[in-house]
């Protein structure tokens, strides 16, 4: 859902070049997180849900701004983010015209620890690692509020609430004097081994990639019902009616793929349209 400009630029050039080559046969070029995003696209293909549409999938690697690559036309689509993240990115990039074309799945955000086994064991003064990006940071804080570890002075159900502006400055109840360290999402699972970190809030896809099973290992897990953080397939506005884009969007939101998600991920990933 994060850029070091020089590295991102260099990787972006290489990545864009390779993807342009991949799509030279008329296929749809998509960049996606490994788990479960790329897996779902490949499963849709395996199930024959794409028809004659060819999709070339590249897995996200390195510190690149994937939205920028799609916005500049180097890629046809990406599949890695939820809608609040996309809205925040668009708001901070003048002239961007990225739009969601399919709402696919929810990866419940979870609270994890290798030091304690229940939320109630959280020690006074504990350090909690949370996502560094604004929208996922807000999401993490709401999860901690659900766990009754903190209280916030904002209402998540407020239709006018800007999630990108919610931070630890909005904490107005902190009975255990918790402190927070902000870490890029891909590194949150590794923070569980940091002796200075008591608990970590980790996105579902990164938890899965680290060998965690959110449905079993999370001390607290987001609820799926009414969850605004469903992951979306994203393209430029000018590509939203492309037949290849429509074919992939239809496959990713099909009943067949929803059944696969339910059976394969066993609650760690949930179909948005299930």
KEMARKOL-774188 format. One line per 5 residues: number of its first residue (from 1); their letters; for each residue x, y, z of C-alpha. Coordinates in Angstrom, 3 decimals. Layout:
N
NUM) a) X/Y/Z ~ ...
***
This chain:
274
1) xxxxx) 0.000/0.000/0.000 ~ 6.059/4.023/0.281 ~ 9.166/5.360/-2.103 ~ 12.875/6.029/-1.930 ~ 12.987/8.136/-5.078
6) xxxxx) 16.322/7.175/-6.594 ~ 15.889/3.459/-6.010 ~ 12.274/3.587/-7.099 ~ 13.219/5.388/-10.300 ~ 15.918/2.917/-11.216
11) xxxxx) 13.787/-0.106/-10.465 ~ 10.852/1.471/-12.208 ~ 12.760/1.873/-15.477 ~ 13.925/-1.735/-15.415 ~ 10.518/-3.028/-14.401
16) xxxxx) 8.654/-0.975/-16.969 ~ 10.979/-2.156/-19.733 ~ 10.510/-5.798/-18.826 ~ 6.765/-5.425/-18.602 ~ 6.529/-3.661/-21.931
21) xxxxx) 8.333/-6.618/-23.454 ~ 6.012/-9.065/-21.723 ~ 2.955/-7.302/-23.092 ~ 4.170/-7.120/-26.670 ~ 1.956/-10.067/-27.636
26) xxxxx) -1.171/-8.108/-26.746 ~ -1.517/-9.533/-23.262 ~ -2.676/-7.522/-20.249 ~ 0.305/-6.580/-18.068 ~ -0.458/-6.641/-14.334
31) xxxxx) 1.815/-6.168/-11.354 ~ 0.624/-7.700/-8.099 ~ 1.646/-8.616/-4.588 ~ 2.712/-12.249/-4.385 ~ 0.138/-13.416/-1.838
36) xxxxx) -2.722/-13.625/-2.489 ~ -2.995/-11.228/-5.430 ~ -0.749/-12.884/-8.017 ~ -1.955/-16.276/-6.802 ~ -5.573/-15.292/-7.462
41) xxxxx) -4.869/-14.114/-10.997 ~ -3.070/-17.368/-11.788 ~ -5.865/-19.404/-10.219 ~ -8.428/-17.546/-12.339 ~ -6.411/-18.501/-15.403
46) xxxxx) -6.102/-22.125/-14.205 ~ -9.882/-22.298/-13.722 ~ -10.451/-21.060/-17.276 ~ -12.156/-17.871/-16.092 ~ -10.179/-15.583/-18.406
51) xxxxx) -11.295/-17.097/-21.699 ~ -8.947/-15.999/-24.473 ~ -7.516/-13.108/-22.468 ~ -3.800/-13.406/-21.768 ~ -2.464/-11.882/-18.574
56) xxxxx) 1.232/-11.377/-17.826 ~ 1.750/-11.128/-14.065 ~ 4.822/-9.585/-12.474 ~ 5.192/-9.845/-8.720 ~ 5.995/-6.653/-6.812
61) xxxxx) 9.603/-6.592/-5.696 ~ 11.667/-3.737/-4.347 ~ 10.736/-0.228/-3.334 ~ 8.836/0.943/-6.421 ~ 5.725/3.105/-6.699
66) xxxxx) 3.481/0.671/-8.531 ~ 0.664/3.203/-8.898 ~ 3.015/5.607/-10.656 ~ 3.981/2.928/-13.170 ~ 0.322/2.324/-14.020
71) xxxxx) -0.460/6.037/-14.082 ~ 2.354/6.637/-16.582 ~ 1.158/3.793/-18.797 ~ 4.110/1.465/-18.266 ~ 1.699/-1.159/-16.905
76) xxxxx) -1.926/-1.895/-17.683 ~ -3.046/-2.644/-14.135 ~ -2.016/-3.332/-10.579 ~ -3.498/-5.467/-7.849 ~ -2.156/-4.843/-4.345
81) xxxxx) -4.105/-2.081/-2.603 ~ -7.379/-1.225/-0.925 ~ -9.607/1.715/-1.846 ~ -8.600/4.111/0.989 ~ -4.953/3.677/-0.044
86) xxxxx) -5.811/4.409/-3.690 ~ -7.851/7.490/-2.754 ~ -4.974/8.824/-0.673 ~ -2.480/8.184/-3.499 ~ -4.661/9.949/-6.059
91) xxxxx) -5.142/12.913/-3.719 ~ -1.377/13.295/-3.365 ~ -0.480/12.960/-7.055 ~ -1.743/15.768/-9.238 ~ -3.070/14.619/-12.591
96) xxxxx) -3.481/10.970/-11.568 ~ -6.520/9.156/-12.932 ~ -6.325/5.678/-11.408 ~ -9.644/3.935/-10.810 ~ -10.764/0.619/-9.277
101) xxxxx) -12.436/-1.795/-11.682 ~ -13.004/-4.805/-9.412 ~ -13.420/-5.219/-5.655 ~ -11.971/-8.639/-4.967 ~ -11.065/-9.625/-1.418
106) xxxxx) -10.338/-8.560/2.141 ~ -7.132/-9.454/3.954 ~ -8.038/-8.916/7.596 ~ -5.451/-6.833/9.435 ~ -4.211/-8.625/12.543
111) xxxxx) -2.397/-7.962/15.797 ~ 0.435/-10.458/16.378 ~ 3.081/-11.163/18.992 ~ 5.836/-13.657/19.777 ~ 6.108/-12.355/23.339
116) xxxxx) 2.552/-12.711/24.629 ~ -0.358/-15.016/23.824 ~ -3.370/-12.818/24.650 ~ -4.142/-9.110/24.399 ~ -4.726/-9.048/28.137
121) xxxxx) -1.038/-9.871/28.685 ~ 0.057/-6.650/26.966 ~ 2.500/-5.069/29.444 ~ 2.481/-1.455/30.547 ~ 4.753/0.578/28.292
126) xxxxx) 4.605/-1.989/25.477 ~ 5.927/-1.019/22.047 ~ 3.612/-1.772/19.131 ~ 4.754/-1.727/15.494 ~ 2.159/-0.272/13.102
131) xxxxx) 2.168/0.446/9.345 ~ 3.955/3.637/8.325 ~ 1.617/4.615/5.474 ~ -1.280/6.855/6.577 ~ -4.320/4.796/5.590
136) xxxxx) -3.038/1.526/7.025 ~ -1.843/3.365/10.110 ~ -5.399/4.533/10.743 ~ -6.635/1.020/10.126 ~ -4.160/-0.333/12.699
141) xxxxx) -5.223/2.201/15.304 ~ -8.877/1.274/14.855 ~ -7.903/-2.383/15.333 ~ -6.112/-1.495/18.572 ~ -9.220/0.386/19.652
146) xxxxx) -11.264/-2.758/18.964 ~ -8.794/-4.628/21.178 ~ -9.522/-2.067/23.939 ~ -5.859/-1.117/24.136 ~ -6.473/2.515/23.175
151) xxxxx) -9.276/4.976/22.587 ~ -9.476/7.432/19.666 ~ -11.142/10.819/19.402 ~ -12.455/10.108/15.877 ~ -15.362/7.966/14.706
156) xxxxx) -14.518/5.474/11.961 ~ -18.164/5.541/10.837 ~ -18.059/9.282/10.133 ~ -18.673/9.602/6.398 ~ -16.475/12.721/6.284
161) xxxxx) -13.524/11.146/8.078 ~ -10.255/11.348/6.151 ~ -8.455/8.140/7.110 ~ -5.159/9.511/5.834 ~ -5.240/12.141/8.588
166) xxxxx) -5.791/9.701/11.472 ~ -2.618/9.054/13.482 ~ -1.428/8.287/16.989 ~ -2.068/11.983/17.717 ~ -5.777/11.022/17.787
171) xxxxx) -5.273/8.672/20.737 ~ -7.080/10.124/23.743 ~ -7.076/6.992/25.919 ~ -3.884/5.017/26.503 ~ -4.197/3.277/29.881
176) xxxxx) -1.130/1.058/29.333 ~ 1.096/3.940/28.160 ~ 1.765/2.189/24.881 ~ 4.239/3.605/22.387 ~ 4.296/3.087/18.646
181) xxxxx) 6.954/2.503/16.026 ~ 6.021/3.045/12.382 ~ 7.410/0.525/9.916 ~ 6.861/-0.070/6.204 ~ 4.300/-2.823/5.755
186) xxxxx) 6.609/-5.447/4.174 ~ 8.882/-5.306/7.244 ~ 6.175/-5.578/9.918 ~ 6.280/-9.375/10.158 ~ 10.055/-9.263/10.740
191) xxxxx) 9.496/-6.813/13.607 ~ 7.978/-9.686/15.610 ~ 11.553/-10.876/16.219 ~ 12.731/-7.471/17.418 ~ 13.337/-7.723/21.178
196) xxxxx) 12.155/-4.124/21.586 ~ 8.755/-4.742/19.931 ~ 5.996/-6.411/21.938 ~ 3.276/-6.588/19.291 ~ 2.933/-5.826/15.580
201) xxxxx) -0.059/-4.961/13.429 ~ 0.437/-6.771/10.105 ~ -1.482/-6.735/6.842 ~ -2.932/-10.091/5.858 ~ -0.860/-10.633/2.720
206) xxxxx) 2.425/-9.988/4.529 ~ 1.352/-12.210/7.416 ~ 0.671/-15.030/4.959 ~ 4.013/-14.503/3.208 ~ 5.734/-14.754/6.621
211) xxxxx) 4.116/-18.111/7.318 ~ 1.494/-16.802/9.728 ~ -2.120/-17.923/9.537 ~ -4.158/-14.841/10.437 ~ -7.283/-16.797/11.323
216) xxxxx) -5.270/-18.810/13.887 ~ -2.270/-16.693/14.876 ~ -3.676/-13.182/15.251 ~ -4.496/-12.064/18.786 ~ -7.104/-9.746/17.257
221) xxxxx) -8.348/-9.833/13.669 ~ -10.394/-7.326/11.701 ~ -13.988/-8.195/10.992 ~ -14.824/-8.731/7.325 ~ -18.400/-7.451/7.444
226) xxxxx) -18.558/-3.811/6.400 ~ -14.772/-3.669/6.045 ~ -13.815/-0.694/3.834 ~ -10.395/-2.161/3.034 ~ -11.275/-4.601/0.285
231) xxxxx) -8.482/-4.997/-2.263 ~ -9.127/-3.663/-5.753 ~ -7.852/-4.142/-9.286 ~ -6.693/-0.734/-10.528 ~ -6.185/0.777/-13.992
236) xxxxx) -6.066/4.194/-15.608 ~ -9.447/5.766/-16.290 ~ -8.807/5.438/-20.037 ~ -8.374/1.652/-19.718 ~ -11.380/0.796/-17.577
241) xxxxx) -13.474/-0.304/-20.590 ~ -10.702/-2.305/-22.243 ~ -12.075/-5.828/-22.952 ~ -8.991/-7.451/-21.390 ~ -9.438/-5.398/-18.223
246) xxxxx) -13.124/-6.306/-18.083 ~ -12.306/-9.991/-18.543 ~ -9.837/-9.976/-15.636 ~ -12.220/-7.980/-13.423 ~ -15.023/-10.441/-14.120
251) xxxxx) -12.774/-13.426/-13.375 ~ -11.525/-11.977/-10.085 ~ -15.069/-11.318/-8.848 ~ -16.553/-14.602/-10.056 ~ -18.349/-17.070/-7.759
256) xxxxx) -15.773/-19.685/-8.717 ~ -12.882/-17.588/-7.435 ~ -14.825/-16.616/-4.310 ~ -15.240/-20.316/-3.531 ~ -11.521/-20.883/-4.069
261) xxxxx) -10.668/-18.016/-1.696 ~ -12.942/-19.404/1.014 ~ -11.617/-22.951/0.711 ~ -7.920/-22.202/0.185 ~ -7.241/-19.406/2.664
266) xxxxx) -9.598/-20.598/5.423 ~ -10.500/-17.169/6.774 ~ -7.127/-15.503/6.261 ~ -8.392/-13.982/3.006 ~ -12.098/-13.386/2.437
271) xxxx) -13.983/-12.750/-0.814 ~ -15.421/-9.244/-0.905 ~ -18.431/-10.497/-2.822 ~ -18.878/-13.798/-1.010
***
